[in-house]
Amino acid sequence: MRDPQEEERLLKAKNYEPIFKYIRETIKGRWPEAELFIIRHPFYAYYYARDIIKGRWPEAEEFIARNSTVIYYYARDVIKDRWPEAEPTIEKDPPTACCYAEDIIKGRWPEVESAIAVDPLTAYTYAREVIKGRWPEAEEAIMENDVYWSEYLSFLETIGQDIDTWRTESW
């Protein structure tokens, strides 16, 4: 049951977690008086859109679009599609861009491949999860890490795309 005194106390305290818990467990719907506060925090704005509004929250999108991880979650869980207006932010975060390509785009994302290709773990993950095969352009970076290079070679072997490692090993 809603408690006006508790609501006043929560709004004055300006603490995201108790406010969101009160909305989720007590109000179980939108609380316009708290939205002006929640909207400014990318994660809580995303949670509010996903769990309370159960859809897009256009007024909050400029705040959500400031954090690449939240953009990914918002696109995946709320929009359930690409969010082109926010993609420039994700493009600057290769690990999140890799997840976005895999789960949102559901395929290669050429605009970010050069950034992804320089980090061994992200390049290996992109090859395995997005390309689902060999990625020669990133092999030099993957090779920098013995564990990821070994995993990459094992992955290629399991899908029948072995490569001649004698050409890549230093003697």
KENUVO-660532 format. One line per 4 residues: number of its first residue (from 1); their letters; for each residue z, y, x of N, C-alpha, C, CB. Coordinates in Angstrom, 2 decimals, always signed. Glycine has a CB too. Layout:
REM KENUVO-660532
NUM = a = Z,Y,X,Z,Y,X,Z,Y,X,Z,Y,X; ...
REM end
This chain:
REM KENUVO-660532
1 = mrdp = +0.00,-1.17,+0.84,+0.00,+0.00,+0.00,+0.00,+1.25,+0.89,+1.22,-0.01,-0.96; -0.83,+2.20,+0.54,-0.94,+3.42,+1.33,+0.36,+4.21,+1.29,-2.09,+4.28,+0.83; +0.66,+4.81,+2.44,+1.88,+5.59,+2.59,+1.49,+6.97,+3.15,+2.91,+4.86,+3.53; +1.51,+8.00,+2.30,+1.10,+9.34,+2.75,+1.88,+9.84,+3.97,+1.26,+10.32,+1.63
5 = qeee = +3.16,+9.53,+4.05,+3.96,+9.99,+5.20,+3.51,+9.27,+6.48,+5.47,+9.74,+4.96; +3.24,+7.98,+6.37,+2.76,+7.22,+7.52,+1.39,+7.73,+7.95,+2.69,+5.71,+7.19; +0.55,+8.03,+6.99,-0.78,+8.56,+7.31,-0.67,+9.89,+8.04,-1.61,+8.73,+6.04; +0.22,+10.74,+7.60,+0.41,+12.04,+8.26,+0.92,+11.84,+9.69,+1.41,+12.92,+7.45
9 = rllk = +1.86,+10.92,+9.85,+2.41,+10.62,+11.17,+1.32,+10.09,+12.09,+3.57,+9.61,+11.05; +0.51,+9.16,+11.59,-0.58,+8.58,+12.39,-1.58,+9.64,+12.82,-1.29,+7.48,+11.61; -1.96,+10.50,+11.90,-2.94,+11.54,+12.23,-2.39,+12.52,+13.26,-3.35,+12.29,+10.96; -1.12,+12.83,+13.19,-0.51,+13.74,+14.17,-0.38,+13.08,+15.54,+0.87,+14.20,+13.69
13 = akny = -0.10,+11.79,+15.55,+0.08,+11.07,+16.82,-1.24,+10.93,+17.58,+0.68,+9.69,+16.56; -2.35,+10.89,+16.87,-3.68,+10.78,+17.48,-3.79,+9.61,+18.46,-4.02,+12.07,+18.20; -3.38,+8.44,+17.99,-3.48,+7.23,+18.79,-4.44,+6.29,+18.07,-2.06,+6.56,+19.01; -5.54,+5.96,+18.73,-6.62,+5.20,+18.08,-6.18,+3.85,+17.54,-7.73,+5.00,+19.06
17 = epif = -5.48,+3.09,+18.35,-5.16,+1.72,+17.95,-4.34,+1.64,+16.66,-4.42,+1.03,+19.06; -3.20,+2.37,+16.54,-2.45,+2.28,+15.27,-3.22,+2.83,+14.07,-1.15,+3.01,+15.40; -4.02,+3.85,+14.30,-4.83,+4.39,+13.20,-5.82,+3.35,+12.72,-5.58,+5.67,+13.64; -6.51,+2.71,+13.67,-7.50,+1.71,+13.27,-6.84,+0.51,+12.60,-8.32,+1.26,+14.49
21 = kyir = -5.69,+0.11,+13.11,-4.96,-1.02,+12.51,-4.55,-0.67,+11.07,-3.70,-1.37,+13.35; -4.09,+0.56,+10.85,-3.68,+0.99,+9.51,-4.89,+0.98,+8.56,-3.06,+2.41,+9.57; -6.02,+1.46,+9.05,-7.23,+1.46,+8.23,-7.64,+0.04,+7.87,-8.39,+2.18,+8.97; -7.67,-0.82,+8.88,-8.12,-2.20,+8.68,-7.17,-3.00,+7.79,-8.27,-2.89,+10.02
25 = etik = -5.86,-2.83,+8.00,-4.90,-3.67,+7.29,-4.34,-3.07,+6.01,-3.77,-3.99,+8.20; -4.30,-1.75,+5.90,-3.70,-1.12,+4.73,-4.74,-0.49,+3.81,-2.70,-0.07,+5.16; -5.53,+0.39,+4.36,-6.52,+1.09,+3.54,-7.66,+0.16,+3.16,-7.06,+2.32,+4.27; -8.12,-0.63,+4.11,-9.22,-1.58,+3.90,-10.48,-0.90,+3.37,-8.79,-2.67,+2.93
29 = grwp = -10.74,+0.25,+3.90,-11.91,+1.03,+3.52,-11.92,+2.31,+4.34,-11.92,+1.33,+2.00; -12.82,+3.18,+4.02,-12.95,+4.43,+4.77,-11.74,+5.33,+4.55,-14.24,+5.16,+4.36; -11.41,+6.05,+5.61,-10.35,+7.04,+5.58,-10.93,+8.33,+6.17,-9.07,+6.56,+6.38; -11.53,+9.16,+5.31,-12.22,+10.35,+5.79,-11.38,+11.26,+6.68,-12.71,+11.14,+4.62
33 = eael = -10.10,+11.38,+6.40,-9.25,+12.26,+7.22,-9.14,+11.77,+8.66,-7.85,+12.35,+6.60; -9.27,+10.49,+8.88,-9.18,+9.94,+10.23,-10.54,+9.87,+10.93,-8.57,+8.55,+10.19; -11.60,+9.96,+10.17,-12.94,+9.82,+10.76,-13.24,+10.89,+11.79,-13.98,+9.87,+9.67; -12.74,+12.11,+11.59,-12.99,+13.17,+12.56,-12.37,+12.86,+13.92,-12.45,+14.51,+12.03
37 = fiir = -11.34,+12.06,+13.91,-10.69,+11.63,+15.14,-11.39,+10.39,+15.72,-9.20,+11.34,+14.89; -11.61,+9.41,+14.90,-12.20,+8.13,+15.33,-13.61,+8.33,+15.88,-12.24,+7.14,+14.16; -14.35,+9.23,+15.29,-15.75,+9.43,+15.65,-15.93,+9.76,+17.13,-16.34,+10.53,+14.81; -14.93,+10.36,+17.76,-15.05,+10.82,+19.14,-14.85,+9.72,+20.19,-14.07,+11.91,+19.37
41 = hpfy = -14.39,+8.57,+19.77,-14.15,+7.48,+20.71,-15.23,+6.42,+20.49,-12.71,+6.87,+20.52; -16.12,+6.22,+21.47,-17.26,+5.30,+21.26,-16.87,+3.91,+20.75,-18.02,+5.16,+22.53; -15.86,+3.29,+21.38,-15.49,+1.94,+20.95,-14.93,+1.92,+19.54,-14.48,+1.34,+21.91; -14.01,+2.84,+19.24,-13.42,+2.84,+17.90,-14.43,+3.27,+16.84,-12.21,+3.75,+17.86
45 = ayyy = -15.36,+4.12,+17.19,-16.43,+4.48,+16.24,-17.28,+3.26,+15.94,-17.30,+5.63,+16.81; -17.58,+2.48,+16.98,-18.33,+1.23,+16.78,-17.54,+0.26,+15.89,-18.64,+0.56,+18.14; -16.24,+0.07,+16.20,-15.42,-0.84,+15.39,-15.38,-0.37,+13.93,-13.98,-0.92,+15.95; -15.25,+0.93,+13.73,-15.18,+1.51,+12.38,-16.48,+1.24,+11.63,-14.90,+3.03,+12.45
49 = ardi = -17.61,+1.45,+12.31,-18.91,+1.19,+11.68,-19.05,-0.30,+11.35,-20.06,+1.64,+12.61; -18.69,-1.15,+12.30,-18.84,-2.59,+12.11,-17.88,-3.16,+11.07,-18.63,-3.31,+13.43; -16.60,-2.80,+11.16,-15.57,-3.46,+10.36,-15.22,-2.74,+9.06,-14.33,-3.60,+11.17; -15.38,-1.43,+9.02,-14.97,-0.66,+7.84,-16.19,-0.24,+7.02,-14.16,+0.58,+8.27
53 = ikgr = -17.11,+0.45,+7.65,-18.31,+0.90,+6.94,-19.25,-0.27,+6.70,-19.05,+2.01,+7.74; -19.23,-1.21,+7.64,-20.10,-2.40,+7.58,-21.59,-2.01,+7.59,-19.79,-3.22,+6.31; -21.87,-1.05,+8.45,-23.24,-0.59,+8.61,-23.28,+0.60,+9.54,-23.85,-0.23,+7.26; -24.44,+1.19,+9.66,-24.62,+2.33,+10.55,-23.75,+3.50,+10.12,-26.07,+2.75,+10.58
57 = wpea = -23.30,+4.23,+11.11,-22.52,+5.45,+10.89,-23.25,+6.56,+11.64,-21.02,+5.29,+11.38; -24.27,+7.14,+11.00,-25.11,+8.13,+11.69,-24.33,+9.28,+12.33,-26.11,+8.70,+10.73; -23.28,+9.73,+11.68,-22.50,+10.85,+12.22,-21.82,+10.49,+13.55,-21.43,+11.29,+11.21; -21.60,+9.22,+13.80,-20.92,+8.79,+15.03,-21.87,+8.39,+16.13,-20.00,+7.65,+14.73
61 = eefi = -23.13,+8.26,+15.83,-24.07,+7.69,+16.81,-24.21,+8.51,+18.08,-25.41,+7.53,+16.18; -24.07,+9.83,+17.99,-24.15,+10.62,+19.22,-22.99,+10.30,+20.16,-24.16,+12.13,+18.89; -21.84,+9.92,+19.63,-20.69,+9.55,+20.45,-20.82,+8.11,+20.95,-19.38,+9.71,+19.65; -21.27,+7.23,+20.08,-21.48,+5.83,+20.46,-22.52,+5.75,+21.58,-21.94,+4.99,+19.23
65 = arns = -23.53,+6.59,+21.51,-24.63,+6.57,+22.48,-24.24,+7.04,+23.87,-25.76,+7.42,+21.98; -22.99,+7.39,+24.08,-22.54,+7.83,+25.41,-22.08,+6.68,+26.29,-21.43,+8.83,+25.26; -21.96,+5.49,+25.72,-21.43,+4.36,+26.48,-22.39,+3.18,+26.34,-20.00,+3.98,+25.98; -22.94,+2.74,+27.46,-23.98,+1.69,+27.40,-23.47,+0.38,+26.80,-24.51,+1.43,+28.79
69 = tviy = -22.25,+0.01,+27.10,-21.71,-1.23,+26.53,-21.58,-1.13,+25.03,-20.36,-1.56,+27.16; -21.09,+0.01,+24.55,-20.93,+0.20,+23.10,-22.29,+0.28,+22.42,-20.12,+1.49,+22.82; -23.26,+0.88,+23.08,-24.62,+0.91,+22.53,-25.10,-0.52,+22.29,-25.60,+1.67,+23.49; -24.91,-1.37,+23.28,-25.32,-2.77,+23.16,-24.65,-3.44,+21.97,-25.00,-3.53,+24.46
73 = yyar = -23.32,-3.30,+21.86,-22.59,-3.91,+20.74,-23.05,-3.35,+19.40,-21.09,-3.69,+20.90; -23.23,-2.04,+19.34,-23.64,-1.38,+18.09,-25.03,-1.86,+17.67,-23.64,+0.16,+18.26; -25.95,-1.94,+18.63,-27.29,-2.43,+18.32,-27.25,-3.89,+17.87,-28.22,-2.28,+19.55; -26.44,-4.69,+18.56,-26.36,-6.12,+18.24,-25.65,-6.39,+16.91,-25.63,-6.86,+19.36
77 = dvik = -24.52,-5.73,+16.68,-23.66,-6.08,+15.55,-23.82,-5.20,+14.32,-22.25,-6.02,+15.98; -24.29,-3.99,+14.50,-24.40,-3.06,+13.37,-25.86,-2.84,+12.99,-23.73,-1.71,+13.72; -26.65,-2.36,+13.93,-28.07,-2.12,+13.65,-28.83,-3.43,+13.53,-28.70,-1.24,+14.76; -28.45,-4.40,+14.35,-29.09,-5.72,+14.39,-30.57,-5.61,+14.79,-28.96,-6.42,+13.04
81 = drwp = -30.82,-4.65,+15.67,-32.17,-4.40,+16.15,-32.08,-3.44,+17.33,-33.08,-3.81,+15.01; -33.22,-3.11,+17.89,-33.26,-2.12,+18.97,-32.79,-0.77,+18.47,-34.68,-2.01,+19.55; -32.26,+0.00,+19.39,-31.85,+1.38,+19.11,-32.56,+2.26,+20.13,-30.27,+1.55,+19.17; -33.83,+2.56,+19.89,-34.64,+3.26,+20.90,-34.05,+4.58,+21.38,-35.99,+3.52,+20.34
85 = eaep = -33.41,+5.32,+20.49,-32.85,+6.62,+20.89,-31.75,+6.48,+21.95,-32.29,+7.34,+19.66; -31.10,+5.34,+21.99,-30.00,+5.14,+22.94,-30.42,+4.33,+24.17,-28.86,+4.44,+22.24; -31.61,+3.81,+24.19,-32.04,+2.97,+25.30,-32.04,+3.66,+26.65,-33.41,+2.45,+25.02; -32.32,+4.97,+26.74,-32.25,+5.60,+28.07,-30.88,+5.47,+28.73,-32.60,+7.07,+27.95
89 = tiek = -29.82,+5.43,+27.96,-28.48,+5.25,+28.54,-28.31,+3.82,+29.05,-27.39,+5.58,+27.49; -28.77,+2.85,+28.29,-28.66,+1.44,+28.70,-29.51,+1.18,+29.94,-29.08,+0.50,+27.55; -30.64,+1.83,+30.04,-31.53,+1.61,+31.18,-30.84,+1.92,+32.51,-32.78,+2.47,+31.04; -29.79,+2.73,+32.50,-29.07,+3.10,+33.72,-27.98,+2.09,+34.08,-28.46,+4.48,+33.56
93 = dppt = -27.80,+1.07,+33.25,-26.75,+0.07,+33.45,-27.40,-1.31,+33.46,-25.65,+0.18,+32.34; -27.87,-1.78,+34.64,-28.62,-3.03,+34.69,-27.94,-4.25,+34.05,-28.91,-3.34,+36.09; -26.65,-4.52,+34.26,-26.07,-5.70,+33.60,-26.13,-5.61,+32.06,-24.62,-5.87,+34.04; -25.86,-4.44,+31.52,-25.93,-4.27,+30.07,-27.38,-4.31,+29.61,-25.27,-2.94,+29.63
97 = accy = -28.28,-3.76,+30.40,-29.71,-3.82,+30.06,-30.19,-5.27,+30.01,-30.54,-3.03,+31.08; -29.66,-6.10,+30.89,-30.01,-7.52,+30.89,-29.57,-8.17,+29.57,-29.36,-8.24,+32.10; -28.34,-7.89,+29.16,-27.83,-8.43,+27.88,-28.64,-7.90,+26.71,-26.34,-8.07,+27.69; -28.98,-6.63,+26.75,-29.76,-5.99,+25.68,-31.13,-6.65,+25.57,-29.90,-4.48,+25.94
101 = aedi = -31.76,-6.90,+26.71,-33.07,-7.57,+26.71,-32.95,-8.97,+26.12,-33.64,-7.65,+28.14; -31.91,-9.68,+26.51,-31.73,-11.06,+26.02,-31.41,-11.10,+24.53,-30.62,-11.75,+26.80; -30.44,-10.30,+24.09,-29.91,-10.43,+22.72,-30.54,-9.50,+21.69,-28.46,-10.18,+22.74; -31.06,-8.37,+22.11,-31.61,-7.41,+21.16,-33.14,-7.45,+21.19,-31.11,-5.98,+21.48
105 = ikgr = -33.70,-7.24,+22.36,-35.16,-7.26,+22.50,-35.68,-8.69,+22.38,-35.59,-6.64,+23.84; -34.88,-9.63,+22.85,-35.22,-11.06,+22.83,-36.47,-11.35,+23.67,-35.45,-11.53,+21.38; -36.48,-10.69,+24.82,-37.58,-10.90,+25.74,-37.53,-9.90,+26.88,-38.91,-10.80,+25.02; -38.55,-9.90,+27.66,-38.61,-9.02,+28.83,-38.60,-7.56,+28.40,-39.86,-9.31,+29.66
109 = wpev = -38.01,-6.75,+29.28,-37.94,-5.30,+29.08,-38.47,-4.67,+30.36,-36.46,-4.81,+28.74; -39.78,-4.51,+30.46,-40.40,-4.05,+31.71,-39.83,-2.74,+32.25,-41.86,-3.89,+31.51; -39.42,-1.85,+31.38,-38.92,-0.54,+31.82,-37.67,-0.63,+32.70,-38.62,+0.32,+30.61; -36.92,-1.72,+32.61,-35.68,-1.82,+33.39,-35.73,-2.90,+34.46,-34.52,-2.10,+32.48
113 = esai = -36.82,-3.63,+34.55,-36.87,-4.75,+35.48,-36.69,-4.33,+36.93,-38.18,-5.47,+35.33; -37.20,-3.18,+37.32,-37.03,-2.77,+38.72,-35.56,-2.50,+39.04,-37.87,-1.51,+39.01; -34.81,-1.99,+38.09,-33.37,-1.76,+38.31,-32.60,-3.07,+38.30,-32.81,-0.82,+37.23; -32.97,-3.98,+37.43,-32.30,-5.28,+37.35,-32.59,-6.11,+38.59,-32.76,-6.04,+36.08
117 = avdp = -33.79,-6.00,+39.13,-34.23,-6.85,+40.23,-33.51,-6.63,+41.55,-35.68,-6.66,+40.45; -32.66,-5.63,+41.66,-32.01,-5.36,+42.95,-30.61,-5.96,+43.05,-31.93,-3.87,+43.17; -30.04,-6.39,+41.96,-28.70,-6.97,+41.97,-28.81,-8.50,+41.85,-27.82,-6.39,+40.82; -28.25,-9.25,+42.80,-28.43,-10.71,+42.77,-28.00,-11.38,+41.46,-27.66,-11.31,+43.90
121 = ltay = -26.81,-11.08,+40.97,-26.33,-11.73,+39.76,-27.15,-11.32,+38.54,-24.86,-11.40,+39.52; -27.41,-10.04,+38.39,-28.16,-9.57,+37.23,-29.59,-10.09,+37.27,-28.16,-8.05,+37.16; -30.19,-10.10,+38.45,-31.56,-10.61,+38.59,-31.62,-12.10,+38.25,-32.09,-10.37,+40.02; -30.66,-12.86,+38.76,-30.62,-14.29,+38.46,-30.43,-14.51,+36.96,-29.49,-14.98,+39.24
125 = tyar = -29.51,-13.78,+36.36,-29.25,-13.92,+34.92,-30.49,-13.56,+34.11,-28.07,-13.04,+34.50; -31.15,-12.49,+34.47,-32.37,-12.06,+33.77,-33.46,-13.13,+33.87,-32.89,-10.72,+34.34; -33.63,-13.69,+35.06,-34.63,-14.75,+35.25,-34.30,-15.96,+34.38,-34.71,-15.17,+36.74; -33.04,-16.35,+34.39,-32.63,-17.55,+33.64,-32.61,-17.32,+32.13,-31.25,-17.99,+34.10
129 = evik = -32.05,-16.21,+31.68,-31.81,-15.99,+30.24,-32.93,-15.24,+29.52,-30.54,-15.26,+30.06; -33.64,-14.39,+30.22,-34.68,-13.57,+29.57,-36.07,-14.10,+29.89,-34.56,-12.09,+30.00; -36.39,-14.17,+31.17,-37.71,-14.67,+31.57,-37.79,-16.17,+31.33,-37.99,-14.35,+33.05; -36.68,-16.85,+31.52,-36.59,-18.30,+31.35,-37.52,-19.02,+32.33,-36.93,-18.70,+29.90
133 = grwp = -37.59,-18.42,+33.52,-38.44,-19.00,+34.54,-38.35,-18.22,+35.83,-39.87,-19.06,+34.06; -39.28,-18.51,+36.70,-39.31,-17.88,+38.01,-39.60,-16.39,+37.90,-40.37,-18.55,+38.90; -38.91,-15.63,+38.77,-39.13,-14.19,+38.82,-39.32,-13.80,+40.28,-37.94,-13.40,+38.16; -40.53,-13.96,+40.79,-40.79,-13.71,+42.22,-40.38,-12.31,+42.68,-42.25,-13.91,+42.51
137 = eaee = -40.54,-11.31,+41.82,-40.23,-9.93,+42.20,-38.74,-9.74,+42.52,-40.64,-8.97,+41.08; -37.89,-10.61,+42.01,-36.46,-10.46,+42.23,-35.89,-11.46,+43.22,-35.73,-10.59,+40.93; -36.71,-12.35,+43.73,-36.20,-13.43,+44.57,-35.56,-12.91,+45.86,-37.31,-14.39,+44.91; -36.07,-11.84,+46.40,-35.48,-11.29,+47.63,-34.03,-10.86,+47.38,-36.31,-10.09,+48.14
141 = aime = -33.78,-10.23,+46.24,-32.42,-9.80,+45.90,-31.53,-11.00,+45.60,-32.43,-8.85,+44.69; -32.04,-11.94,+44.83,-31.24,-13.13,+44.48,-30.87,-13.89,+45.75,-32.03,-14.06,+43.51; -31.78,-13.94,+46.69,-31.57,-14.66,+47.94,-30.41,-14.07,+48.76,-32.85,-14.65,+48.76; -30.06,-12.83,+48.52,-28.97,-12.18,+49.26,-27.62,-12.83,+48.98,-28.91,-10.70,+48.90
145 = ndvy = -27.50,-13.56,+47.90,-26.25,-14.21,+47.55,-26.49,-15.72,+47.52,-25.71,-13.71,+46.18; -25.83,-16.43,+48.42,-26.06,-17.87,+48.55,-25.79,-18.63,+47.25,-25.19,-18.44,+49.65; -24.74,-18.24,+46.53,-24.39,-18.93,+45.29,-25.47,-18.73,+44.23,-23.03,-18.44,+44.76; -25.89,-17.49,+44.02,-26.90,-17.22,+43.00,-28.26,-17.78,+43.39,-27.01,-15.73,+42.74
149 = wsey = -28.56,-17.76,+44.69,-29.82,-18.33,+45.14,-29.84,-19.84,+44.88,-30.05,-18.05,+46.65; -28.75,-20.49,+45.18,-28.64,-21.92,+44.93,-28.75,-22.22,+43.43,-27.32,-22.47,+45.49; -28.07,-21.42,+42.63,-28.14,-21.59,+41.17,-29.57,-21.36,+40.67,-27.17,-20.62,+40.46; -30.21,-20.35,+41.20,-31.59,-20.02,+40.83,-32.52,-21.19,+41.15,-32.07,-18.75,+41.56
153 = lsfl = -32.39,-21.73,+42.36,-33.24,-22.86,+42.75,-32.97,-24.08,+41.87,-33.01,-23.22,+44.22; -31.70,-24.33,+41.56,-31.35,-25.45,+40.67,-31.93,-25.24,+39.28,-29.83,-25.63,+40.58; -31.82,-24.02,+38.79,-32.39,-23.69,+37.48,-33.89,-23.94,+37.47,-32.09,-22.21,+37.11; -34.59,-23.45,+38.49,-36.04,-23.65,+38.56,-36.39,-25.12,+38.61,-36.62,-22.92,+39.77
157 = etig = -35.60,-25.87,+39.35,-35.84,-27.32,+39.44,-35.70,-27.98,+38.06,-34.87,-27.98,+40.45; -34.69,-27.57,+37.30,-34.47,-28.19,+35.98,-35.59,-27.87,+35.00,-33.14,-27.73,+35.39; -36.29,-26.76,+35.21,-37.40,-26.43,+34.29,-38.76,-26.75,+34.90,-37.34,-24.94,+33.92; -38.73,-27.43,+36.03,-39.99,-27.87,+36.65,-40.76,-26.78,+37.35,-40.86,-28.46,+35.62
161 = qdid = -40.06,-25.77,+37.83,-40.72,-24.67,+38.56,-40.19,-24.57,+39.98,-40.52,-23.34,+37.82; -40.08,-25.70,+40.66,-39.59,-25.69,+42.04,-40.41,-24.73,+42.89,-39.63,-27.11,+42.65; -39.76,-24.15,+43.88,-40.49,-23.32,+44.84,-40.25,-23.89,+46.22,-40.07,-21.82,+44.77; -41.17,-23.62,+47.11,-41.03,-24.09,+48.49,-40.01,-23.20,+49.20,-42.40,-24.08,+49.24
165 = twrt = -38.82,-23.73,+49.39,-37.78,-22.91,+50.02,-37.97,-22.78,+51.52,-36.42,-23.50,+49.73; -38.78,-23.64,+52.13,-38.99,-23.53,+53.57,-39.57,-22.17,+53.93,-39.91,-24.65,+54.08; -40.32,-21.55,+53.00,-40.91,-20.24,+53.25,-39.87,-19.13,+53.18,-42.02,-19.96,+52.27; -38.76,-19.40,+52.51,-37.77,-18.34,+52.30,-36.54,-18.52,+53.18,-37.35,-18.29,+50.85
169 = esw = -36.42,-19.66,+53.84,-35.25,-19.88,+54.69,-35.49,-19.29,+56.07,-34.92,-21.39,+54.80; -34.44,-18.71,+56.63,-34.57,-18.16,+57.98,-34.22,-19.24,+58.99,-33.66,-16.91,+58.18; -35.05,-19.35,+60.02,-34.87,-20.40,+61.02,-34.23,-19.84,+62.24,-36.18,-21.06,+61.39
REM end
